[in-house]
Amino acid sequence: MKYMVFGAFVAIVGSLGAALVFMMRGQSSEGDSSKSRRMAWALAARVGFSVLLFLAILLSYHMGWIQPTGLPAR
């Protein structure tokens, strides 16, 4: 489970970095929107990875694969 969470975080940060690169390069001409489409796809992928990670954590908790560790209840 730790490896899956780590991999998801790497994918999230990687797609965010890719979107940053596409944004910083800018568009070469007025009619060329392929870079902005790639930036939008990278940001959409980041959102998708985040939702997938959240659902995986919820499923893992429901199945009993992970246990909450926090402050003990009084």
Long-range contacts (C-beta under 8 A, 24 or more apart in sequence): 1-60, 1-65, 1-66, 4-56, 5-53, 5-56, 5-57, 8-49, 8-52, 8-53, 8-56, 9-53, 11-45, 11-49, 12-46, 12-49, 12-50, 12-53, 15-42, 15-43, 15-45, 15-46, 15-49, 16-42, 16-43, 16-46, 18-42, 19-43, 19-46
